[in-house]
Amino acid sequence: MENAEPRLHLVLFNPEIPQNTGNIGRLCAYTDCRLHLIKPLGFKISDRHLKRSGMDYWYELDLHIHEDWAAFRTSPAAPRRLWLFTKHATRSFWGAKFEPGDGLLFGNEGHGAPDWLHEEVGEAQRLTVPRYSAKPLRSLNLASATAIATYEALRQFEVGA
């Protein structure tokens, strides 16, 4: 299912774990966001784990699969503006002002986003989900971080923040 103009785009750069992508697909279907998958993918779209975690929501997705970063950037379906979520950012997502048509970009589970992608997006557009623990944990699960960011953007749209 494809929407003319979604309020929000979720962009996964080279996702590796089908269950995470399935959960994010379910989130997109539930929130009416467009999902972009940028190849290479660490699984096949027909992967049973992907469809199991996305359940029957998978068929309700506004899904766009791009052969590579260049194809995504030139796609007419791409978002107007990108925000890269990364543990390497110094700016919290609480301080960002999201706008309808924005894209929330996430790197993959194993390596995050490559340095060149950080550079292309730019420091002003890099955000992090704040860490409240001093424990030496690497990061949040991709599906969890995506859900947190998605609902903050949608909350801002609702209240006109």
C-alpha positions in Angstrom: 0.0 0.0 0.0 1.5 3.3 -1.0 0.6 6.7 0.4 0.9 9.9 -1.7 2.8 11.8 1.0 3.6 10.1 4.3 4.0 12.2 7.4 7.2 10.4 8.2 9.7 8.2 6.5 11.7 5.5 8.3 14.9 4.7 6.5 17.0 1.6 7.2 20.5 1.5 5.8 21.7 -2.0 5.1 19.6 -3.7 7.8 20.9 -7.1 8.9 18.4 -8.7 11.2 15.0 -9.7 9.7 13.1 -9.6 13.0 14.1 -6.0 13.6 13.0 -5.0 10.1 9.8 -6.9 10.5 9.1 -5.1 13.8 9.9 -1.7 12.1 7.6 -2.6 9.2 4.8 -3.3 11.7 5.5 0.0 13.3 5.3 1.7 9.9 2.0 0.1 9.1 0.6 1.0 12.4 1.7 4.7 12.3 1.2 5.1 8.5 4.9 5.9 7.9 6.8 5.0 4.7 9.5 2.4 5.1 12.7 2.6 3.0 15.1 -0.3 2.9 18.5 0.4 1.4 20.4 -2.6 0.0 22.3 -4.7 0.6 20.0 -6.4 3.1 21.2 -9.1 5.5 18.1 -11.2 4.6 15.6 -11.9 1.9 12.3 -10.1 1.9 10.6 -13.4 1.9 12.5 -14.4 5.1 10.0 -16.1 7.5 11.4 -14.2 10.5 10.8 -10.9 8.8 7.2 -11.8 8.0 6.6 -13.4 11.3 7.6 -10.3 13.3 5.7 -8.0 10.8 2.8 -10.4 10.8 -0.1 -9.5 8.5 0.9 -5.8 8.7 3.6 -6.5 6.1 1.1 -6.3 3.4 -0.2 -2.9 4.5 3.2 -1.3 4.2 4.2 1.7 2.1 7.5 0.0 1.3 10.3 1.2 -1.0 13.4 -1.0 -1.5 16.4 0.8 -3.0 19.4 -0.8 -4.7 21.9 1.4 -2.9 22.3 4.9 -1.3 22.5 6.7 -4.6 19.2 5.2 -5.8 17.5 6.2 -2.5 18.8 9.8 -2.7 17.4 10.2 -6.3 14.1 8.4 -5.6 11.0 10.6 -5.9 9.7 8.6 -2.9 12.5 9.8 -0.7 12.0 12.2 2.3 12.6 15.9 2.0 15.1 16.0 4.9 17.0 13.3 6.8 17.9 12.9 10.4 20.6 10.3 11.2 20.1 8.5 14.5 23.5 7.4 15.8 25.2 6.8 19.2 28.0 9.0 17.9 25.9 12.2 17.8 26.2 14.8 20.6 22.7 16.2 20.0 19.7 14.6 21.6 16.6 13.9 19.5 14.6 15.8 22.2 16.1 19.0 20.8 15.2 18.4 17.1 12.2 20.0 15.5 10.7 17.3 13.1 8.6 18.3 10.2 6.1 16.3 8.1 7.9 14.6 5.3 11.1 14.1 7.3 13.1 10.9 7.2 14.5 9.2 10.2 17.6 7.3 9.1 19.1 4.4 11.0 22.3 2.4 10.3 22.5 -1.4 10.6 22.6 -3.5 13.7 26.3 -4.6 13.4 28.1 -1.4 12.3 25.7 1.5 12.4 26.1 4.0 9.6 29.4 4.4 7.8 31.6 7.5 8.3 30.8 8.8 4.8 27.1 8.7 5.6 27.7 10.7 8.8 29.6 13.2 6.7 26.9 13.4 4.0 24.1 13.9 6.5 26.1 16.5 8.5 26.6 17.1 12.2 23.5 19.3 12.5 21.3 16.5 11.3 22.8 13.7 13.5 20.8 12.8 16.6 21.0 10.4 19.5 18.6 8.8 21.9 20.0 9.8 25.3 21.6 7.2 27.5 20.6 7.3 31.1 22.8 4.4 32.3 26.5 4.5 33.1 26.7 0.7 32.3 28.9 -0.1 29.4 26.1 -1.0 26.9 26.7 -0.4 23.2 23.3 0.9 22.1 19.5 0.3 22.0 18.0 -2.4 19.8 17.3 -1.0 16.3 13.6 -1.6 16.5 13.4 0.0 19.9 15.3 3.1 18.9 13.2 3.5 15.7 10.0 3.3 17.7 11.1 5.9 20.3 12.2 8.3 17.5 9.0 7.7 15.4 6.7 8.5 18.3 8.5 11.7 19.2 8.3 13.0 15.7 4.6 12.1 15.5 4.0 13.7 18.9 5.5 16.9 17.6 3.2 16.8 14.6 0.2 16.4 16.9 1.0 19.2 19.2 2.6 21.5 16.6 5.8 21.7 18.5 
